[in-house]
Amino acid sequence: MKIIVTGSLGNISKPLTIELIEKGHDVTVISSSPERISEIESLGAKAAIGTMEDVDFLTETFTGADIVYAMEALNAGVFFDHNIDFIQANIQIAKNYKEAIERSGVKNIIHLSSIGAHMESGNGILKFHHEAEKVLNELPENVSIKFMRPVGFYYNMFAFIPTIKSQNAIIQNYGGDDREPWVSTIDIASAIAEEIEKPFNGREIRYIASEEISPNEIAETLGEAIEKSDLKWITISDEDLLDNLIKVGMNPETAKGYVEMNIARRSSVLYEDYFKNRPVLGKTKVKDFAKDFAKVYQNE
């Protein structure tokens, strides 16, 4: 099948591309960086260089495809850009995808959504996933969409490194012994590759998770990997976390959204729909990720 992969060679799109090529598919990877062309081609895929803001480019690239894997992807520094409305920027990308899908005539879409997309409000920065799903659901009924809803990514734990180094602690506005789901991007890629080869039929939702683990267990596992057996997870107030995020330069509105997202996970409302539709857990566990975490920790 001819498959379009958005997200360049990121943490999900690269392993997805590799798996799809191994399975014999014709894969085109969209990237905004011309420097990525040789790496994309070395995997056996074609490169399409352009942006998610360019609807004409998206339309041309989508035309003739059997399946499009669509994800909203802004650069890593966007949380600290005070000139960008993070939520609205992502919603606009979804609108661009919708227009390009309509104009190109592609009929099968896999969309990377998220935990919390079932919530209209109270989900903080995850709100854009709810809105993006709503935008894509406006497509004609003959366009089939699989909404993939992964939980929190393991690699988000890299954000814990600064306070581990400075205060020997992971510091958030939630914590304790209640388990919550996390996921490896490798397992997300595998789930998407699996769904690509299944029939498409209307609108479907699939949650993706690798392990259900508590904050205190995470601190213990990461502490063991970096040889800090006394590493603790410390819970602070919402106000203190917001203040800390703003002090390190995060866009204040994005910081508010991050804190609100954590409030939703603390109250478990974020996971209500997940637990109603609990998936089979993936293969990659936190102990596996902790090896990569330790390497990054030692190099920072």
C-alpha positions in Angstrom: 0.0 0.0 0.0 1.0 3.6 -0.5 1.3 5.2 2.9 2.0 8.8 3.9 3.8 9.3 7.2 3.8 12.7 8.9 6.1 13.7 11.8 9.4 13.4 9.9 11.7 10.9 11.5 10.5 11.6 15.1 10.1 9.2 18.0 7.0 7.5 16.5 7.4 8.2 12.8 10.9 6.7 12.4 10.2 3.3 13.9 6.8 3.3 12.1 8.5 4.0 8.8 11.0 1.2 9.4 8.3 -1.3 10.2 6.2 -0.4 7.2 9.1 -0.6 4.8 10.0 -4.0 6.3 6.4 -5.1 5.5 6.8 -4.1 1.9 4.7 -0.9 1.9 5.4 2.2 -0.3 6.1 4.9 2.3 6.5 8.6 1.8 7.7 10.6 4.9 6.7 14.2 5.2 9.4 16.4 6.8 10.0 20.2 6.9 13.7 19.7 6.9 15.6 19.1 3.6 18.5 17.8 5.8 16.3 14.7 6.5 16.1 13.6 2.8 19.1 11.3 2.8 18.2 9.7 6.1 14.6 9.1 5.0 15.8 7.6 1.7 18.3 5.4 3.5 15.4 3.7 5.2 13.9 2.9 1.8 11.2 5.6 2.0 10.5 8.6 -0.2 10.9 12.2 1.2 8.3 14.9 0.8 9.6 18.2 2.0 7.1 20.8 3.1 5.1 22.0 6.1 1.8 21.1 7.8 0.8 24.7 7.3 0.9 24.4 3.5 -2.4 22.8 2.4 -1.5 22.7 -1.2 1.7 20.7 -0.4 -0.3 18.3 1.9 -3.0 17.9 -0.8 -0.4 17.0 -3.5 1.4 14.6 -1.2 -1.8 12.9 0.0 -3.1 12.4 -3.5 -3.1 8.8 -4.6 -2.3 7.5 -1.1 -4.1 4.5 0.3 -3.6 5.6 3.9 -2.4 8.8 5.6 -0.9 8.7 9.2 -1.5 12.2 10.4 -0.1 13.8 13.6 0.1 17.4 14.8 3.8 18.0 15.5 5.2 21.3 16.6 8.9 21.7 17.4 10.2 20.9 20.9 10.7 24.5 21.9 7.1 25.6 21.3 6.2 25.3 25.1 8.6 28.2 25.7 7.6 30.3 22.7 5.5 33.2 24.1 4.3 34.2 20.7 2.5 30.9 19.9 -0.9 29.7 21.2 0.0 26.1 21.5 -3.6 24.8 21.4 -4.8 26.9 18.5 -1.6 26.2 16.4 -2.3 22.5 16.7 -6.0 22.9 15.9 -5.1 24.8 12.8 -2.8 21.9 11.7 -5.8 19.5 12.1 -7.9 21.9 9.9 -5.2 21.8 7.3 -5.2 18.0 7.3 -9.0 18.0 6.9 -8.9 20.3 3.9 -6.0 18.3 2.3 -7.8 15.0 2.9 -11.0 16.4 1.2 -9.1 17.8 -1.7 -6.9 14.8 -2.3 -9.6 12.2 -2.0 -7.8 9.9 0.4 -10.2 7.7 2.2 -8.3 6.0 5.1 -6.7 8.0 7.9 -4.9 7.1 11.1 -4.7 10.1 13.4 -2.4 10.4 16.4 -4.7 11.7 19.1 -4.2 11.3 22.9 -5.5 10.3 26.3 -7.8 13.1 27.3 -9.3 13.6 23.9 -12.7 12.4 25.2 -12.8 15.6 27.5 -14.2 18.8 26.1 -12.6 20.8 29.0 -10.5 20.3 32.1 -7.7 18.5 30.1 -5.3 21.4 29.9 -2.9 21.3 27.0 -4.5 18.1 25.8 -7.6 20.1 24.8 -6.3 20.4 21.2 -6.6 16.6 20.8 -10.3 16.8 21.5 -10.7 19.7 19.1 -8.6 18.0 16.4 -10.7 14.8 16.6 -13.8 17.1 16.3 -12.4 18.7 13.2 -11.6 15.4 11.5 -14.9 14.0 12.4 -16.5 16.6 10.2 -15.0 14.7 7.2 -17.6 12.8 5.0 -18.7 9.5 6.2 -16.9 7.7 3.4 -13.6 8.7 5.0 -12.6 6.1 7.6 -10.6 7.3 10.6 -8.8 5.4 13.3 -8.1 7.7 16.3 -5.1 6.4 18.2 -5.0 7.6 21.8 -1.7 6.9 23.5 -1.2 7.8 27.1 1.7 9.8 28.5 5.0 9.1 26.6 7.9 7.7 28.5 10.2 10.3 26.9 8.3 13.0 28.7 10.2 11.8 31.8 13.3 13.4 30.4 11.8 16.7 31.7 12.4 15.3 35.2 16.2 15.5 34.8 16.8 19.1 35.9 15.2 18.7 39.3 16.7 15.3 39.8 20.1 16.9 39.3 19.5 20.0 41.4 17.2 18.6 44.1 17.5 14.8 43.9 13.7 14.7 43.3 11.0 14.5 40.7 8.7 17.4 41.5 5.1 17.5 40.2 1.6 18.5 41.4 0.6 14.9 41.4 2.2 11.7 42.8 1.8 8.9 45.2 1.0 5.2 44.8 -1.9 5.2 42.4 -0.9 3.6 39.1 -1.4 5.4 35.8 -0.7 4.3 32.3 2.5 5.3 30.3 3.6 4.3 26.9 6.7 3.7 24.8 6.8 5.4 21.4 8.0 2.1 20.0 4.8 0.5 21.2 2.8 3.3 19.6 4.5 2.8 16.3 3.8 -1.0 16.5 0.1 -0.3 17.2 -0.2 2.1 14.3 1.5 -0.4 11.9 -0.9 -3.1 13.2 -3.9 -0.9 12.5 -2.6 0.0 9.0 -3.0 -3.6 8.0 -6.4 -4.1 9.5 -9.6 -3.1 7.6 -10.8 0.5 7.9 -14.5 0.9 8.8 -16.0 4.2 9.8 -14.6 5.9 12.9 -12.7 3.9 15.5 -10.7 4.7 18.7 -7.8 2.7 20.1 -6.0 3.5 23.4 -2.3 2.6 23.5 -0.3 1.9 26.8 2.8 0.0 27.8 2.7 -0.1 31.6 0.5 1.0 34.4 2.8 2.3 37.2 2.7 4.7 40.1 4.8 7.9 40.5 6.6 6.4 43.4 7.4 3.3 41.4 8.7 5.5 38.6 11.0 7.3 41.0 12.3 4.0 42.3 12.9 2.6 38.8 14.6 5.7 37.5 16.6 6.1 40.7 17.9 2.5 40.3 18.9 3.2 36.7 20.9 6.3 37.5 22.3 4.9 40.8 20.3 7.2 43.0 18.5 4.8 45.3 17.2 7.7 47.4 15.4 9.5 44.5 12.0 10.7 45.6 8.8 11.9 43.9 7.7 15.0 45.7 4.2 16.5 45.3 3.9 20.3 45.4 0.8 22.6 45.0 -0.6 23.5 41.7 0.4 27.2 42.3 4.0 26.2 43.1 4.3 24.1 40.0 2.8 26.9 37.8 5.2 29.4 39.3 8.2 27.0 38.7 7.2 26.5 35.1 6.8 30.2 34.4 10.2 30.9 36.1 12.0 28.6 33.7 10.5 30.4 30.8 7.4 28.4 29.7 4.7 30.3 28.0 2.3 31.2 30.9 -0.8 30.0 29.1 0.9 26.7 28.2 2.1 26.4 31.8 -1.5 26.8 33.0 -2.5 24.1 30.6 0.2 21.7 31.8 -0.8 22.2 35.4 -4.5 21.6 34.5 -3.6 18.4 32.7 -1.8 17.1 35.8 -4.8 18.0 37.9 -6.9 15.8 35.6 -4.5 12.9 36.0 -4.4 13.4 39.8 -8.2 13.2 40.0 -8.2 10.2 37.5 -10.8 12.0 35.3 -8.1 12.0 32.6 -8.2 8.2 32.5 -12.0 7.5 32.8 -12.5 6.6 29.2 -9.1 4.7 29.1 -10.2 2.4 31.8 -13.6 1.8 30.1 -11.6 0.8 27.0 -8.5 -0.6 28.5 -6.0 -1.9 25.9 -3.6 -4.9 26.0 -0.4 -3.4 27.3 2.6 -3.1 25.0 6.0 -4.9 25.4 8.2 -2.0 26.5 8.2 -1.3 30.2 9.6 1.6 32.3 12.6 -0.6 33.3 13.5 -0.8 29.6 13.1 2.9 29.1 15.1 3.6 32.2 18.3 2.4 30.4 17.8 5.2 27.8 16.9 7.6 30.6 20.2 6.8 32.4 22.2 7.5 29.2 20.6 10.9 28.7 20.9 11.7 32.4 24.7 11.0 32.4 25.2 13.2 29.3 23.4 16.3 30.5 
